[in-house]
Amino acid sequence: MAQTDTAVVGEEGRAAVAVRAVHTRNNWQMALTRFRGNLPAMAGLVIALFSVVVALIAPRVVPYDPTETDFDHINLWPSRQHLFGTDASGADIFSITISALRTSYTVAFIVLLISIVIGFALGMIAGYFRGWVDTVLSRLMDALFAFPNIIVAILISGTFGVAMYKQFGPAGRLYLTVAALSLFNWVRLARIIRAEVLRLREQLFVEASIVVGGNGWWIITRHMLPNLFGIGVVFVSLDVGLAFTLEATLSYLGLGVTAPTPSLDRLIQAGQAYIDPFWYQFLFPAIVLALLVLAYAFIGDGMRDALDPRQQGGQKRARATNAA
């Protein structure tokens, strides 16, 4: 009789797992359809993809060497030869702007990669195994979450910036910027992943997997990760813009990447000194940076609404209530 009951539960477990897999595929198809219908998100996606392509092929498309100076052509206004004009050293602002995209994306993607790996790993471990493991990791996350990421990055860059530059040159400041921004950036994602894993741990399809003999690693990789993928997508799309902003803040304060590495933020900082009358030196790099941040913000909002339509409906009702 016990064997019969176990067999029945096992069949029900396999059925629950199969139904969950089909349901997950359908959810992703519907989410993609909703995302395509979100015009700001699609516009942001076009801008983001275009900027990524430009960053990848930057060395082949820039008309001038971004590190070259020409004191015979300083402070030239935008023209066919210099689309964004030249700066106070005669360098072509358009070439520097395009090349700076590679720097911004390099910093952003490495920071996000580190944050995703650490955040997913620690969040899933804490949420799935619970007990003393969850207690220790949760207290660590709470302690680190109390420190603002930008403040920590400023302290680290300000303390070790000169030493890293002397040891490794301009590349050392780039490495330090990545390390400073990555140090605590994973904490937010880890807390979110932990909370979601705790919820998924009690779902029927996870319990069914345990009944049919699934071990912890198999359940995490086959059932937890697919259900956490949406959180990762939203986190990445929103955090790319945040990484741009944080890197811009460090470079603007003179604590980020240094010359000759191209940087949008140093262009903006230098352009402020010549904003009257050479306003274009400040305006064009600032517009590019703002467009990138807005594009990824729209993508993140669009992904969040597509993956959680209930939240989208709640936001619409809140806007309607405020308007009334």
C-alpha positions as CSV (number, residue, x, y, z in Angstrom):
1,M,0.0,0.0,0.0
2,A,2.9,2.4,0.9
3,Q,4.6,1.6,-2.4
4,T,1.3,2.4,-4.3
5,D,1.0,5.7,-2.5
6,T,4.6,6.6,-3.2
7,A,4.1,5.8,-6.9
8,V,1.0,7.9,-7.1
9,V,2.7,10.8,-5.4
10,G,5.7,10.3,-7.8
11,E,3.4,10.5,-10.8
12,E,1.7,13.6,-9.5
13,G,5.1,15.1,-8.9
14,R,6.2,14.5,-12.4
15,A,3.0,15.9,-13.8
16,A,3.4,19.0,-11.6
17,V,6.9,19.6,-12.9
18,A,5.8,19.1,-16.5
19,V,2.9,21.5,-16.1
20,R,5.2,24.1,-14.5
21,A,7.7,23.9,-17.4
22,V,4.9,24.5,-19.9
23,H,3.5,27.4,-17.8
24,T,6.9,29.0,-17.6
25,R,7.4,28.9,-21.4
26,N,3.9,30.5,-21.9
27,N,4.7,33.2,-19.4
28,W,7.9,34.2,-21.3
29,Q,6.0,34.3,-24.6
30,M,3.3,36.6,-23.1
31,A,6.0,38.7,-21.4
32,L,7.8,39.2,-24.8
33,T,4.5,40.2,-26.4
34,R,3.8,42.7,-23.6
35,F,7.4,44.1,-23.9
36,R,7.0,44.6,-27.7
37,G,3.9,46.7,-27.0
38,N,5.7,49.0,-24.7
39,L,6.9,51.9,-26.9
40,P,9.3,53.6,-24.5
41,A,10.9,50.2,-23.7
42,M,11.3,49.4,-27.4
43,A,12.8,52.8,-28.1
44,G,15.2,52.3,-25.2
45,L,16.1,48.9,-26.6
46,V,16.9,50.4,-30.0
47,I,19.1,53.1,-28.4
48,A,20.9,50.5,-26.2
49,L,21.6,48.1,-29.1
50,F,22.8,50.9,-31.3
51,S,25.2,52.1,-28.6
52,V,26.5,48.6,-28.0
53,V,27.2,48.2,-31.7
54,V,28.9,51.6,-31.9
55,A,31.0,50.8,-28.8
56,L,32.1,47.5,-30.3
57,I,33.2,49.0,-33.6
58,A,34.4,52.3,-32.2
59,P,38.1,51.9,-33.3
60,R,36.9,51.5,-36.9
61,V,34.4,54.3,-37.1
62,V,36.0,57.2,-35.2
63,P,37.3,59.8,-37.7
64,Y,40.2,60.9,-35.4
65,D,42.4,59.4,-32.7
66,P,40.6,60.3,-29.4
67,T,43.9,60.8,-27.6
68,E,45.4,63.1,-30.3
69,T,45.6,66.8,-29.6
70,D,45.9,69.6,-32.3
71,F,46.5,73.0,-30.9
72,D,45.9,74.6,-34.3
73,H,42.3,73.6,-34.1
74,I,41.2,74.2,-30.6
75,N,37.6,75.0,-29.6
76,L,36.2,74.5,-33.1
77,W,32.4,74.6,-33.5
78,P,30.6,71.5,-34.8
79,S,31.1,71.1,-38.5
80,R,31.3,68.3,-41.2
81,Q,34.9,67.7,-40.2
82,H,34.2,67.7,-36.5
83,L,30.6,66.7,-35.8
84,F,30.7,67.6,-32.1
85,G,33.4,70.2,-32.5
86,T,36.8,70.1,-30.7
87,D,37.9,70.8,-27.2
88,A,40.4,73.1,-25.6
89,S,43.3,70.8,-26.7
90,G,42.0,70.4,-30.3
91,A,40.8,66.8,-29.7
92,D,37.8,65.7,-31.7
93,I,34.8,65.5,-29.2
94,F,32.9,63.1,-31.4
95,S,35.8,60.6,-31.5
96,I,36.2,60.8,-27.8
97,T,32.5,60.3,-27.2
98,I,32.3,57.2,-29.3
99,S,35.5,55.7,-27.8
100,A,34.2,56.6,-24.3
101,L,31.2,54.3,-24.9
102,R,33.6,51.3,-24.8
103,T,34.9,52.5,-21.4
104,S,31.4,52.9,-20.0
105,Y,30.2,49.5,-21.2
106,T,33.4,47.8,-20.1
107,V,33.0,49.1,-16.5
108,A,29.2,48.4,-16.5
109,F,29.3,44.9,-17.8
110,I,32.1,43.7,-15.6
111,V,30.4,45.2,-12.5
112,L,27.2,43.5,-13.5
113,L,28.8,40.2,-14.2
114,I,30.4,40.2,-10.7
115,S,27.2,41.3,-9.1
116,I,25.1,38.6,-10.8
117,V,27.5,35.8,-10.0
118,I,27.9,36.7,-6.3
119,G,24.3,37.9,-5.9
120,F,22.7,34.8,-7.4
121,A,25.0,32.4,-5.6
122,L,24.7,33.8,-2.1
123,G,21.0,34.6,-2.5
124,M,20.1,31.1,-3.6
125,I,22.3,29.4,-1.0
126,A,20.7,31.5,1.8
127,G,17.2,31.0,0.6
128,Y,17.3,27.3,-0.2
129,F,19.4,25.9,2.7
130,R,18.0,28.3,5.3
131,G,18.9,27.6,8.9
132,W,22.2,29.0,10.2
133,V,23.5,29.5,6.6
134,D,20.6,31.9,5.9
135,T,21.2,33.6,9.2
136,V,24.9,34.3,8.6
137,L,24.5,35.4,5.0
138,S,21.4,37.5,5.8
139,R,23.2,39.4,8.6
140,L,26.2,39.9,6.2
141,M,23.8,41.3,3.6
142,D,22.1,43.6,6.1
143,A,25.4,45.0,7.3
144,L,26.7,45.7,3.8
145,F,23.4,47.1,2.6
146,A,23.7,49.8,5.3
147,F,26.6,51.4,3.4
148,P,25.7,53.4,0.2
149,N,27.6,52.0,-2.8
150,I,28.7,55.3,-4.1
151,I,30.2,56.4,-0.7
152,V,32.2,53.1,-0.5
153,A,33.3,53.5,-4.1
154,I,34.5,57.1,-3.4
155,L,36.4,56.0,-0.3
156,I,38.1,53.1,-2.1
157,S,39.0,55.1,-5.2
158,G,40.2,58.0,-3.2
159,T,42.4,55.8,-0.9
160,F,44.0,53.5,-3.5
161,G,43.7,55.5,-6.7
162,V,47.2,57.0,-6.7
163,A,48.8,53.7,-5.7
164,M,47.0,51.8,-8.5
165,Y,47.9,54.5,-11.0
166,K,51.6,54.3,-10.1
167,Q,51.6,50.5,-10.2
168,F,49.5,49.8,-13.3
169,G,49.1,53.2,-15.1
170,P,45.7,54.3,-16.5
171,A,44.6,50.7,-16.6
172,G,45.0,50.5,-12.8
173,R,42.4,53.2,-12.3
174,L,40.0,51.3,-14.6
175,Y,40.6,48.1,-12.5
176,L,40.0,50.1,-9.3
177,T,36.8,51.6,-10.6
178,V,35.4,48.2,-11.4
179,A,36.4,46.8,-8.0
180,A,35.1,49.8,-6.1
181,L,31.7,49.6,-7.8
182,S,31.4,45.8,-7.6
183,L,32.3,45.5,-3.9
184,F,28.8,46.1,-2.5
185,N,26.7,46.2,-5.7
186,W,25.7,42.5,-5.4
187,V,24.0,42.9,-2.1
188,R,20.7,44.3,-3.5
189,L,20.4,41.4,-5.9
190,A,21.3,38.8,-3.3
191,R,18.5,40.0,-1.0
192,I,16.0,39.9,-3.8
193,I,17.1,36.4,-4.9
194,R,17.0,35.1,-1.3
195,A,13.4,36.3,-0.8
196,E,12.2,34.8,-4.1
197,V,14.0,31.5,-3.4
198,L,12.3,31.3,0.1
199,R,8.9,31.7,-1.7
200,L,9.7,29.2,-4.4
201,R,11.0,26.7,-1.8
202,E,7.4,26.3,-0.6
203,Q,5.8,25.9,-4.0
204,L,4.2,22.6,-5.1
205,F,6.5,22.0,-8.1
206,V,9.6,22.2,-5.8
207,E,8.1,19.8,-3.3
208,A,7.2,17.5,-6.2
209,S,10.8,17.6,-7.4
210,I,11.9,16.5,-4.0
211,V,9.4,13.7,-3.9
212,V,10.6,12.3,-7.2
213,G,14.2,12.2,-5.9
214,G,15.6,15.6,-7.0
215,N,18.6,16.7,-5.0
216,G,19.4,20.3,-4.0
217,W,21.7,21.1,-6.9
218,W,19.2,19.7,-9.5
219,I,16.3,21.6,-8.0
220,I,18.3,24.8,-7.9
221,T,19.5,24.6,-11.5
222,R,16.3,23.1,-13.1
223,H,13.6,24.9,-11.2
224,M,15.0,27.8,-9.2
225,L,17.2,29.4,-11.9
226,P,14.5,29.5,-14.6
227,N,12.1,31.2,-12.2
228,L,14.8,33.7,-11.2
229,F,15.8,34.6,-14.7
230,G,13.3,37.4,-15.0
231,I,14.7,39.0,-11.8
232,G,18.1,38.9,-13.3
233,V,17.0,40.5,-16.6
234,V,15.3,43.3,-14.8
235,F,18.3,43.8,-12.5
236,V,20.7,44.0,-15.4
237,S,18.6,46.3,-17.5
238,L,18.1,48.8,-14.6
239,D,21.7,48.4,-13.2
240,V,23.4,49.2,-16.5
241,G,22.2,52.7,-16.3
242,L,23.1,52.8,-12.6
243,A,26.6,51.6,-13.4
244,F,26.9,54.4,-16.0
245,T,25.9,56.9,-13.4
246,L,28.2,55.6,-10.7
247,E,31.2,55.5,-13.1
248,A,30.3,59.0,-14.3
249,T,30.2,60.2,-10.7
250,L,33.7,58.8,-9.9
251,S,35.2,60.1,-13.1
252,Y,33.6,63.5,-12.6
253,L,35.2,63.7,-9.2
254,G,38.5,62.7,-10.6
255,L,38.5,59.3,-8.9
256,G,37.5,57.1,-11.8
257,V,39.3,56.4,-15.1
258,T,42.1,58.8,-16.1
259,A,43.6,60.0,-19.3
260,P,44.3,58.8,-21.9
261,T,41.4,56.4,-21.3
262,P,38.4,58.1,-23.0
263,S,35.6,59.0,-20.6
264,L,32.3,60.8,-21.1
265,D,32.4,62.2,-17.6
266,R,35.8,63.9,-18.1
267,L,34.5,65.4,-21.3
268,I,31.5,66.8,-19.3
269,Q,33.8,68.1,-16.5
270,A,36.2,69.8,-19.0
271,G,33.3,71.2,-21.0
272,Q,31.9,73.0,-17.9
273,A,34.9,75.3,-17.9
274,Y,34.2,76.4,-21.5
275,I,30.4,76.3,-21.3
276,D,30.3,80.0,-22.2
277,P,30.6,80.4,-25.2
278,F,31.6,76.8,-26.2
279,W,28.5,75.1,-24.8
280,Y,28.7,72.2,-27.2
281,Q,31.7,70.8,-25.4
282,F,29.5,70.1,-22.4
283,L,26.1,69.5,-24.1
284,F,26.8,66.6,-26.6
285,P,28.6,64.3,-24.1
286,A,25.9,65.0,-21.5
287,I,23.1,64.2,-24.0
288,V,24.8,60.9,-24.9
289,L,25.1,59.9,-21.2
290,A,21.6,60.9,-20.4
291,L,20.2,59.0,-23.4
292,L,22.0,55.8,-22.3
293,V,20.8,56.1,-18.7
294,L,17.2,56.8,-19.8
295,A,17.3,54.0,-22.4
296,Y,18.2,51.3,-19.8
297,A,15.7,52.8,-17.4
298,F,13.0,52.4,-20.0
299,I,14.1,48.8,-20.7
300,G,14.1,47.9,-17.1
301,D,10.6,49.4,-16.5
302,G,9.4,47.6,-19.6
303,M,10.8,44.3,-18.5
304,R,9.4,44.7,-15.1
305,D,5.9,45.5,-16.4
306,A,6.1,42.6,-18.9
307,L,7.1,40.0,-16.4
308,D,4.7,41.3,-13.7
309,P,1.6,42.7,-15.4
310,R,-0.1,43.0,-12.0
311,Q,2.4,45.7,-11.0
312,Q,1.8,47.5,-14.3
313,G,-1.9,47.5,-13.6
314,G,-1.4,48.8,-10.1
315,Q,0.8,51.6,-11.4
316,K,-1.8,52.6,-13.9
317,R,-4.5,52.7,-11.2
318,A,-2.3,54.8,-9.0
319,R,-1.7,57.3,-11.8
320,A,-5.4,57.4,-12.5
321,T,-6.2,58.0,-8.9
322,N,-3.6,60.8,-8.6
323,A,-4.9,62.4,-11.8
324,A,-8.5,62.4,-10.4
